[in-house]
Amino acid sequence: MKKAFLINPADNVATLLADADVETIEVIGHGLLALREKIPLGHKAALAAIPAGGALIKFGTRIGHATRAIAAGDWVHLHNCASDYDERSNTLDNETGAPTDTTDAYA
């Protein structure tokens, strides 16, 4: 069974320790979680439903907020959350993390 880890008991996201598909995984320190979509290694899965605007908690602290409702087992990434520390985080490409709100005039 694939695994994810919970860093702090207050967290509402867990970090995947392997690429996972739509399957049930073990969240170390939490229990089982049914994933609703593919989630890559090192990315976050929601442990519980997070409403639009709701806090994303990792390391026991708020790291950002949901830009739309996120269900338990969903991939938590650039397509559905934004950083509370970086206003541009919601403009980054979902796959590469590259900025999409600027162009490279020197390329």
N, C-alpha and C positions, 0 to 999 in steps of 0.2 A: 504494500500500500504506500502511495506517495505521501509525503509529509510537508507540513508548513510549521513555522514556529511563531509562538506568541511571545513578544518581547516583554510586555508588562501586562499584568492581569486587567488593567483598565483599558487596554487597546481594543478597538473595534475592527482592526484589520490584522491579518497574519501574513507572513512572508513565505512564499513557496520555496521549497528546497529542491525542486525539480520541475521541469515542464510538466504541466498536467492538462488533461482534457476534461470533458464533461464526465466527472467521476467523483466518488467519495474519497476524501483524503483524511489523514489524521493530522490534527493541529495539536502539536505537542504542548501540553499544559492547558488544553481546552476541550478536546474531544474530536468527534467526527464532524466533517463539513462537506456537504454536497455542492460541488462546483457547478455553476450554470453555464460556463463557457471555458474555452481554453485560456490558461493563464501561464505565462512564461516563468521560468526559474528566476527567483529574486524579486518578482512582482508581488503585489498585495492582493489578497482576497478579503472581501467583507465578511465578518463573522456574524453580523446581524444587519437588519435593514437600516439604512442611513437615509433620512429624508433629504430632499433638495435643500441646500443651505446648512445641513447638519455637519457637525464636526467630525473630522477624520482624526482618530487618536492612534498614535504610534509612539513608542518609547514612553508611554504614560502621559503624553502631552499632545495638544492639538497641533497637527502639522498642516492642516488645510481644511477645505470644506467641499462637500458634494455640490456639483453644479447641476445635478439632476438626481432623482431618486435612485438609490443603489440597493439592490436586494441582497440578502445573505447569499454568499457563494458567487457573487459577481466579481469580475476583475476590477480593481480600483486603480485607475491610471489616468493619463492625461485627457481621455475622452469623457470622463465623468467627475473629475475633481480639479481643484485649483489650489495652489499654495496660498497660505496666508502671509507668506514672506516675500513672494515674487509675483508682482502684478502680471508679468508676461507669461506665467506658467500655462495659462489656458490657450496660448497661441502656438505652443510647441507641437511639432508633428508627432502624432501618436506612435508611429513606428520608430522613428529615428531620434526624436527629441530635438530636432533642429528647429530654429525659429521660423515661423511662417509669416510674421508681421514685418519682416525686413527683406531686402534683396541685397545680394552681393554685387555691387556695381563694378567691382574690380575683377570679377571672374572671367 
